[in-house]
Amino acid sequence: LEKSAYAAIELALRALNENDEVTGLASAAPGADILFHEACKAIGIPTTICLPMQVDKYIDTMFHNFEWRSRALALIREKKQLSPPAVLELNDAPGLPSWLRGAGTNEWERGNRWTLDMAVTLGAPKVTLLALWDGREESDGPGGTAHIVRLARGRSGVNVEVIPTATMLANS
């Protein structure tokens, strides 16, 4: 469903970009995150890759598929060449910092909070979380799409736009 997902993300981005100046923040996970960065590039929307850990550890942890890995590495290389670089790493070591161990969170949840906080504190008049999601709370683990949607819905001033995956499945 990659082509359908890309088309849906691009359509939503074009609508957001129609009346506002848009800047994108997202991780680089296989699937929707990479498609988001690629669609933004096609439209001319600048993005920053926000990783919850060092690039090398992130790539080793997230990618077992060569094609998605190659696409993520190409995006990261491209973003690192910008001035200033548009790749941010929340942590310089694997796992959580020692002061957060035992806090009942993980690096993925921390990364979601960090990315959302950055979006809110950039001073934009409007913040939108665009989520390609099946709508199921139990469908992904801690720090997944359901987590960031819950966080965004709990923040005042954050608009949540969900691109439902069910519509793509129905049209395939």
Phi, psi and omega in degrees: 000015184302315181295319178294318180295315179300313181299319180293319178295314180298318179299315179296319178295318178299320178296317178295322185280349184298316185244354184229156171277121187250139171232137183253140173234130177196159173288202180223036181293152177299137181104232190302322181298312180294318178299322177301308180298320180293318179294319177300317179299317180298327182272338183095024177267124178289144179226159172236135176271124182246106183255138181284356182206179179301148182307309184300316180294320179299311180299314179298324183283320191269333193243120174239356179253125185299318183296311180296321178299314180298318180294319178296314180297322177296317177298314182296316178302313181299314182291329179288338181278348180286160177236111358285160179302145183251039173232121179245140177242121182291326185228143180264009178216155178299152177077196180270153173296156185303326182289347179256352181297134182085006183274000179076027178227172175227176184295333180286317177296317178299319178297319177298314180299316182297313181296316179296317178299319178298316180299316182292322185274358177292345178088013179293144178292341182217133176239128180234130170266119176258116186234122170276112193208146177276356177081002182263125179297325185269004188283337179227166184279184179303131180088009180272197183298316180302321180297311183289329175296316177299315179300313183294320179295335179273357181257130175288146178083004178248120177271136179248121175245118180257129170264106185287129179290338180300324180294325178290319178296321181292329183268359183271000000 
